[in-house]
Amino acid sequence: MSSAGTYLKLALTMFFWGGTWVAARIVVQEVPPLAAAVWRFLFSVVSLFAVVLWHYRRLLPLTRRELGQVLALGATGIFLYNVCFLFGMQHMAAGRGALVVALNPVVVTLGAWLLLGEAMTRLKALGSAVALAGCLTVIGKGSPLAPLAGDIGLGELLILGCAVLWAAYTLIGRVAMRTISPLVATTYASLAGWLMLLAVALVHAPGDLAPHYSLRSWAALLFLGLLGTTLGFTWFNQSVQKIGAARASIFINLVPVAAVLQSAWLLDERPGSSVLLGGLLVLAGVVLTQSSTRKVNA
């Protein structure tokens, strides 16, 4: 695959990942969040196992330690993340949610510093502070002090939870993927997370799982499961192998931009200028943080 093909796949992946915010917003208007997550990851798990079997010609075994790591990945990045994500989308516009969760790389950087002992440079600290200020501006709808005074909605809290859970998933993944390939780790973690979601859904409201949704909701669920998860993660992991994690990760900054544009186009959401300013601060902070990381790893 040529570099041009790799970059095209990355750009399409970011488009898909931005679209997951729009698709989730569409789905939860009709489908209860737990049921939506169960159906999304049913599609993801089936298609991911098909990719694994096509790639490896068999299912790869896990050691006891790797199994524990996969369960932790499934609990944080699949089960709890999607509970926060889909319940949050019931209360928050898609574009605003994507701008808040754009804080992910900064939360990962802070987690690596606090938990893994990675170095905290001045540029990383500055980027983290700028991104945090932008996140507070988005949450406070232009007033960064509003969240600090307790003026924060349930949707905002849940989407902030997404950022924390994704950081946990990423840090666990750094350890797990020393011995497990990204594709296998994603597949087994998706299965583990799906089983957790299914168990809770069956206890909480099994009737919600009945497939009586509209064609629009089914289309959004298929988008979430097949394009947002299976194809997106497969293409991203292929791109990391081709051009390296540092260059591939730069493209993740396009996700909130894609989400805002798609939500304006498909959902007629119009974030105010103050929210867009906050989003720009988040992206600027992320770029500063990642540029510092790339210099350290160079």
C-alpha positions as CSV (number, residue, x, y, z in Angstrom):
1,M,0.0,0.0,0.0
2,S,1.4,3.4,-1.0
3,S,1.8,6.3,1.4
4,A,-1.0,8.1,-0.5
5,G,-3.3,5.1,0.1
6,T,-2.4,5.1,3.7
7,Y,-3.2,8.7,4.2
8,L,-6.5,8.3,2.4
9,K,-7.4,5.5,4.7
10,L,-6.5,7.6,7.7
11,A,-8.6,10.5,6.4
12,L,-11.6,8.2,5.8
13,T,-11.1,6.6,9.3
14,M,-11.3,10.1,10.9
15,F,-14.4,10.8,8.9
16,F,-16.0,7.6,10.2
17,W,-14.9,8.3,13.7
18,G,-16.4,11.8,13.5
19,G,-19.5,10.3,12.1
20,T,-19.9,8.0,15.2
21,W,-21.0,11.0,17.2
22,V,-23.8,11.8,14.7
23,A,-24.8,8.2,14.4
24,A,-25.0,7.8,18.2
25,R,-27.1,11.0,18.5
26,I,-29.5,9.6,15.9
27,V,-29.7,6.1,17.5
28,V,-30.4,7.2,21.1
29,Q,-33.4,9.3,20.0
30,E,-35.2,5.9,19.4
31,V,-33.0,3.1,20.8
32,P,-32.2,2.9,24.6
33,P,-28.5,3.3,25.1
34,L,-27.7,-0.1,26.5
35,A,-29.6,-1.8,23.7
36,A,-27.8,0.4,21.1
37,A,-24.4,-0.6,22.5
38,V,-25.3,-4.3,22.5
39,W,-26.4,-4.2,18.8
40,R,-23.4,-2.0,17.8
41,F,-20.9,-4.4,19.3
42,L,-22.7,-7.5,18.0
43,F,-22.0,-6.2,14.5
44,S,-18.5,-5.3,15.5
45,V,-17.6,-8.6,17.2
46,V,-18.9,-10.7,14.3
47,S,-17.0,-8.7,11.7
48,L,-13.8,-8.4,13.7
49,F,-13.6,-12.1,14.2
50,A,-14.1,-12.5,10.5
51,V,-11.1,-10.2,9.9
52,V,-9.0,-12.1,12.5
53,L,-9.8,-15.5,10.8
54,W,-9.1,-14.0,7.4
55,H,-5.8,-12.6,8.6
56,Y,-4.5,-15.4,10.9
57,R,-6.5,-18.3,9.5
58,R,-7.3,-19.2,13.2
59,L,-8.2,-17.8,16.6
60,L,-5.1,-17.0,18.6
61,P,-5.0,-18.3,22.2
62,L,-4.3,-15.9,25.2
63,T,-2.2,-16.5,28.3
64,R,-3.9,-16.0,31.6
65,R,-2.2,-12.6,31.9
66,E,-3.3,-11.5,28.4
67,L,-6.9,-12.6,29.2
68,G,-6.9,-10.4,32.3
69,Q,-5.6,-7.5,30.1
70,V,-8.3,-8.1,27.5
71,L,-11.0,-8.1,30.1
72,A,-9.7,-4.8,31.4
73,L,-9.7,-3.4,27.9
74,G,-13.3,-4.6,27.4
75,A,-14.5,-3.2,30.7
76,T,-13.0,0.3,30.2
77,G,-12.9,0.9,26.4
78,I,-16.0,-1.0,25.4
79,F,-18.4,-1.5,28.3
80,L,-18.1,1.6,30.5
81,Y,-17.0,3.9,27.6
82,N,-20.1,3.1,25.5
83,V,-22.4,3.4,28.5
84,C,-21.1,6.9,29.1
85,F,-21.0,7.7,25.3
86,L,-24.5,6.6,24.4
87,F,-26.2,7.9,27.6
88,G,-24.2,11.1,27.2
89,M,-25.5,11.5,23.6
90,Q,-29.1,11.6,25.0
91,H,-28.3,14.8,26.7
92,M,-25.7,16.6,24.6
93,A,-25.2,17.7,20.9
94,A,-22.9,15.5,18.9
95,G,-20.5,18.3,17.9
96,R,-20.1,19.5,21.5
97,G,-19.5,16.0,22.7
98,A,-16.8,15.4,20.2
99,L,-15.1,18.6,21.1
100,V,-15.1,17.6,24.8
101,V,-13.7,14.1,24.1
102,A,-11.0,15.6,21.9
103,L,-9.3,16.1,25.2
104,N,-8.5,12.3,25.1
105,P,-4.8,12.6,24.1
106,V,-4.1,15.1,26.9
107,V,-5.8,12.8,29.5
108,V,-3.7,9.9,28.2
109,T,-0.6,12.1,28.6
110,L,-1.5,13.0,32.2
111,G,-2.3,9.4,33.0
112,A,1.0,8.2,31.6
113,W,2.8,10.9,33.7
114,L,0.9,10.1,36.9
115,L,0.7,6.3,36.6
116,L,3.5,5.2,34.3
117,G,6.2,7.7,35.3
118,E,6.6,9.2,31.8
119,A,8.3,12.5,31.7
120,M,6.2,15.7,31.9
121,T,7.9,18.4,29.8
122,R,7.0,22.1,29.8
123,L,5.4,21.9,26.4
124,K,3.3,18.9,27.5
125,A,2.2,20.9,30.6
126,L,1.4,24.0,28.6
127,G,-0.6,21.9,26.0
128,S,-2.5,20.2,28.8
129,A,-3.4,23.5,30.4
130,V,-4.5,25.0,27.1
131,A,-6.6,21.9,26.2
132,L,-8.2,21.8,29.7
133,A,-9.1,25.5,29.4
134,G,-10.7,24.8,26.0
135,C,-12.6,21.8,27.4
136,L,-14.0,23.9,30.3
137,T,-15.1,26.5,27.7
138,V,-16.9,24.0,25.6
139,I,-18.6,22.4,28.7
140,G,-19.5,25.8,30.1
141,K,-20.8,27.0,26.7
142,G,-18.3,29.9,26.6
143,S,-17.7,30.3,30.4
144,P,-14.7,28.2,31.5
145,L,-15.5,29.0,35.2
146,A,-19.1,27.6,35.0
147,P,-18.1,23.9,35.3
148,L,-15.7,24.8,38.2
149,A,-18.7,26.3,40.0
150,G,-20.7,23.1,39.6
151,D,-22.7,24.3,36.6
152,I,-22.4,21.2,34.5
153,G,-25.0,18.9,33.0
154,L,-25.3,15.1,33.1
155,G,-24.3,14.8,29.4
156,E,-21.1,16.8,29.9
157,L,-20.2,14.6,32.9
158,L,-20.7,11.4,31.0
159,I,-18.7,12.6,28.0
160,L,-15.9,13.6,30.3
161,G,-16.1,10.1,31.7
162,C,-15.5,8.9,28.1
163,A,-12.2,10.8,28.0
164,V,-11.1,9.2,31.3
165,L,-12.1,5.7,30.3
166,W,-10.4,6.0,26.9
167,A,-7.2,7.1,28.7
168,A,-7.5,4.0,30.9
169,Y,-8.1,1.8,27.8
170,T,-5.1,3.4,26.0
171,L,-2.7,2.9,28.9
172,I,-3.8,-0.7,29.5
173,G,-3.5,-1.2,25.8
174,R,0.1,0.0,25.8
175,V,1.0,-2.9,28.1
176,A,-1.3,-5.5,26.5
177,M,-0.1,-4.8,22.9
178,R,3.5,-5.7,23.8
179,T,2.4,-9.3,23.3
180,I,-1.0,-9.1,21.6
181,S,-1.5,-7.6,18.1
182,P,-3.8,-4.5,18.0
183,L,-6.3,-6.4,15.8
184,V,-6.5,-9.4,18.2
185,A,-6.6,-7.1,21.3
186,T,-9.4,-5.0,19.8
187,T,-11.4,-8.2,18.7
188,Y,-11.2,-10.0,22.1
189,A,-11.8,-6.7,24.0
190,S,-14.9,-6.1,21.9
191,L,-16.2,-9.6,22.7
192,A,-15.5,-9.1,26.4
193,G,-17.2,-5.7,26.4
194,W,-20.1,-6.9,24.4
195,L,-20.7,-9.8,26.9
196,M,-20.7,-7.2,29.7
197,L,-23.1,-5.0,27.9
198,L,-25.4,-7.9,27.0
199,A,-25.5,-9.2,30.6
200,V,-26.4,-5.7,32.0
201,A,-29.0,-5.2,29.3
202,L,-30.6,-8.5,29.9
203,V,-30.9,-7.8,33.6
204,H,-31.9,-4.1,33.2
205,A,-34.4,-4.2,30.3
206,P,-34.3,-7.2,28.1
207,G,-37.4,-6.0,26.1
208,D,-35.3,-3.1,24.8
209,L,-33.2,-5.5,22.8
210,A,-36.2,-6.5,20.6
211,P,-35.2,-5.5,17.0
212,H,-38.2,-3.2,16.3
213,Y,-36.3,-0.1,15.4
214,S,-36.6,2.1,12.3
215,L,-34.5,1.7,9.2
216,R,-32.7,5.0,10.1
217,S,-31.7,3.6,13.5
218,W,-30.5,0.3,12.0
219,A,-28.4,2.2,9.4
220,A,-26.8,4.3,12.3
221,L,-26.1,1.1,14.3
222,L,-24.5,-0.6,11.3
223,F,-22.4,2.5,10.7
224,L,-21.3,2.5,14.4
225,G,-20.5,-1.2,14.3
226,L,-19.0,-1.8,10.9
227,L,-17.5,1.5,9.8
228,G,-16.9,3.3,13.1
229,T,-15.4,0.2,14.9
230,T,-14.3,-2.7,12.6
231,L,-13.2,-0.8,9.5
232,G,-12.0,2.2,11.4
233,F,-9.8,0.3,13.8
234,T,-8.5,-2.1,11.2
235,W,-7.5,0.8,8.9
236,F,-6.0,2.8,11.7
237,N,-3.9,-0.1,12.9
238,Q,-2.7,-0.8,9.3
239,S,-1.7,2.8,9.0
240,V,0.3,2.7,12.3
241,Q,2.2,-0.3,11.0
242,K,2.9,1.6,7.7
243,I,3.8,5.1,8.8
244,G,4.3,4.8,12.6
245,A,2.1,5.7,15.5
246,A,3.3,9.3,15.8
247,R,2.4,10.3,12.3
248,A,-0.9,8.3,12.3
249,S,-2.0,9.8,15.6
250,I,-1.8,13.4,14.2
251,F,-4.9,12.5,12.1
252,I,-7.0,11.9,15.3
253,N,-7.1,15.7,15.6
254,L,-9.5,15.6,12.6
255,V,-12.1,13.6,14.5
256,P,-13.8,16.5,16.3
257,V,-13.6,18.7,13.2
258,A,-15.4,15.9,11.2
259,A,-17.9,15.5,13.9
260,V,-18.8,19.2,14.0
261,L,-19.1,19.4,10.2
262,Q,-21.2,16.3,10.0
263,S,-23.5,17.3,12.9
264,A,-24.1,20.6,11.2
265,W,-24.8,18.9,7.9
266,L,-26.9,16.0,9.1
267,L,-28.4,17.2,12.4
268,D,-28.5,20.9,11.8
269,E,-26.5,21.5,15.0
270,R,-24.9,25.0,15.1
271,P,-22.4,25.3,17.9
272,G,-21.9,28.9,19.1
273,S,-18.7,30.8,18.5
274,S,-17.7,30.4,22.1
275,V,-18.0,26.6,21.9
276,L,-16.0,26.6,18.7
277,L,-13.3,28.8,20.4
278,G,-13.1,26.2,23.2
279,G,-12.8,23.5,20.6
280,L,-9.9,25.3,18.9
281,L,-8.2,25.6,22.3
282,V,-8.6,21.9,22.9
283,L,-7.1,21.1,19.5
284,A,-4.2,23.5,20.0
285,G,-3.4,22.0,23.4
286,V,-3.5,18.5,22.0
287,V,-1.2,19.5,19.1
288,L,1.3,21.0,21.6
289,T,1.1,17.9,23.8
290,Q,1.6,15.5,20.9
291,S,4.4,17.6,19.3
292,S,6.3,17.4,22.6
293,T,5.8,13.6,22.7
294,R,7.1,13.2,19.1
295,K,10.2,15.2,20.0
296,V,10.9,13.0,23.0
297,N,10.4,9.8,20.9
298,A,12.4,11.1,18.0
